[in-house]
Amino acid sequence: MGAQDYSFLRDLQVEFKDYEVTNKFSLCFWLYLNEPSTLPSTILYQHPDVTSHAPFLLLDERKKILLFPSLISSHSNITSWREVAHAISECEFPTKKWVHVGCEVTQDLLHLYFDGKIVGEKCLTSSLSNDMGSDNSRISLTCISGKDSQLDGYVHSSELFPILSTIENHYVKDPPVQLSIDSSSAYEIEEDSDGVWSIVGGKASCRRNFDIDVTLMDNFSRPMTEEAEVVASLVYSDDNTPVEKPVDADAALLTSYDGIEYASSDRPSKVISGRASFKLKISQLSSKCDNRLFRIRFDIPKLGKYPFLEVFSRPIRCISRNRGTRATSLMLRKSSLGIHLLNGSQSPVLDDGSSDRPCIVREAKQSPSSKRVKLGQEKLCANFKDDFVLKQANGGSRSHSWTSEDNHAHQNSLGARPVSHGGAENFSSDSENSETTNSPIDDLPSNRDPISDMVVFKYCLADLNERRLLLKEMAMTAKEEELATFAERVTLFSGCSHHRHQISISKKLIEEGIKCWNLISNDNHHVLWENLVSGLQEHFLKMTFGRIRSLTHQDFNLLRRVSGCQDLVSQDNFEKLWCWLYPVAFTLSQQCISSLWGSTSPMWIEGFITKEEAESSLKRLGALQEPGTYILRFPTSRSWPHPDSGNLVVTYVGSDYTIHHRLMSLEFIYSSGVKGTTIRPIQDMLLEQPELRRLGRIVRSL
């Protein structure tokens, strides 16, 4: 990686040597555009000869790109190039980020690609003669150039091919890099309600250290291995001019190494595995600079002054002391290390609580998995209880509550809570369904766990995505016994046990995910969907011990929708797919559930379906089937580590002739496996419910 790998848009020139090439060619390049000052504006011109030119790529006033065929501009009778048949992108072209652009040009067809996907096409067979007249025809080009473009942009890895079907290969071959701030790494930074960072600075006795990391990644989020040095500097937020150094005082921005402070410009931070870490202090106060806001600029001077190798922090207000209250601000803190699920690279880190009593069926309503609650705030934690309760499933002491999607009730009041320096503080955690649990702090185990209380608190108070990131990090280093202890502590502190199972399977989920991706991808960063299907089929059968049926074409179609996979599957899409599929496969591996999945007469579970497909199947010619008809499905909106991921939903016609959705909580199945107890078949428990009378069938649309 070096400055020679990138060039200005105006310096791009592609020359044609062969007449035949100009009638059938592919032009590929990575494009980075700053915000345009005027629109429309031409990106690249085509030159039929040295004296004339016409647009080849144009950015219109809606920020969409237009691709034109090769034409004779000097001999045409066209008053506006908009009259010429052209391909136009379906979406806006994003600015301030790298986008791979591919142009396929033939005599009959134009194809425009963004990031390996077709975003615009145009058939030219009849439209050219209408636009240009019968006397005009397309000719060979001498070159395509950005010389006369008025846009401020940059180009990386431009190539001209005389054949088609090379754009996807070019897209994955040599992606550009970009410098970014990892916001999850921020430490000792307060974020005010207006999004401004509040940092304590000023004189040496008052200012505080704060930490922040920047990442140097390619367009596929792969860390750069080449050595580079990142420099941090303090600038004004409104015009990006440097903050002046006070007379006879320290530099405006300081960095600490081994307890010694240096001017940040004198001590750049090295990029290691795509990441550079900074421990900084600000000596200049906003109040002494006309209350102006600051930013921290990070750049790599040795690689050149490129906007994609420069990044700015959020606006900063530097104050002399901490505010008395933090009710309106969020303290940003980082975990020691963030681990990417599949490649082990560093990434952001932090999830929720749920129900304590093992219940077979409970609420399936779509709602946030948790709401963030701060220490010191008193708030009732509302739980939900349905209007009917199942009888004991197997005559034992377990009672399984059936909770509706429409009716919520259960109230939970947490008991004693951890004590802070200032005395006892109460906190509450919202979860989708939780029951009353008093958790005295005295119940904490006396031996210290490697996972600190702070990590437990973060998990209890975090949202679903933060929990996912935190579990990814922990699963890479923690042992299964430590995760089991962590799950119990989360249950204790949150008063909810329903997410215990998601924590317990996290290590296996990540290990199996890494193994599956590595085997399918063969060290590539993208795989074809067809190759992914065959690899997933094999792993699914292994996860379910090969004793039950395999996935169908319809099942893979749903997996594709859940994960957003295209014909070319990225690692991120695979992660989304895996976080949904693994909990489902784990559920199907349980003996009492595998009998449902493996049954063909009757077919209890007819595969992976959506909520809409289930509802449609319960209607015949627009009318609902008789009350009590039900269908089993897995919820498509629940992915690991959501407490409900991998559970079954019962969609049924109620006695009120409306469709209801009830979630079957399988917590008692997992706990019975640990305790070595046996449970009754799920089929028997379902048929005992008065609301469920007959199994419905899935009606799939053609």
Buried (B, 14 or more C-beta within 10 A) or exposed (E): BEEEBBBEBBEBBBEBEEEEBBBBBBBBBBBBBBEBEEEBBBBBBBBBEEEBBBBBBBBBEEBBBBBBBBBBBEBBEBEEBEEBBBBBBEEEBEBEEBBBBBBBBBBEBBBBBBBBBBBBBBEBEEBBBEBBEEEBEBBBBBBBBBBEBEBBBBBBBBBBBBEBEBBBEBBBEEBBBBBBBBBBBBBBBBBBEEEBBBBBBBEEEBBBBBBBBBBBBBBEBBBBEEEBBBBBBBBBBEEEEEBEBBEEEBBBBBBBEEEEBEBBBEBBBEBEEBBBBBBBBBBBBBEEBEEBBBBBBBBBEBBBEBBBBBBBBBBBBBBBEBEEEBEEBEEBBBBEEBBBBBBEBBBBBBBBBBBBBBBBBBBBBEEEBBBEBBEEEEEEBBBBBBEBEBEEBBEEEBBBBBBBBBEBEBEBEBEEBBEEEEEEBBBBBBBBBBBBBEBEEEEBEEEEBEBEEEBBBBBBBBBBEBBBBBBBBBBBEBEEEBBBBBBBBBBBBBBBBBBBBBBBBBBBBBEBBBEBBEEBBEEEBBBEBEBBBEBBBBBBBEBBEEEBBEBEEBBBEBBBEBBEBBEBBBBBBBBBBBBBBBBBBBBBBBEBBBBBBBBEEEBBBBBBBBBEBBBBBBEEEEEBBEBBBBBBBBBBEBBBBBBBBBBBBBBBBBEEEEBBBBBBBBBBBBBBBEEEEEBEEBBEBBEEBEBBBBBBEBEEEE
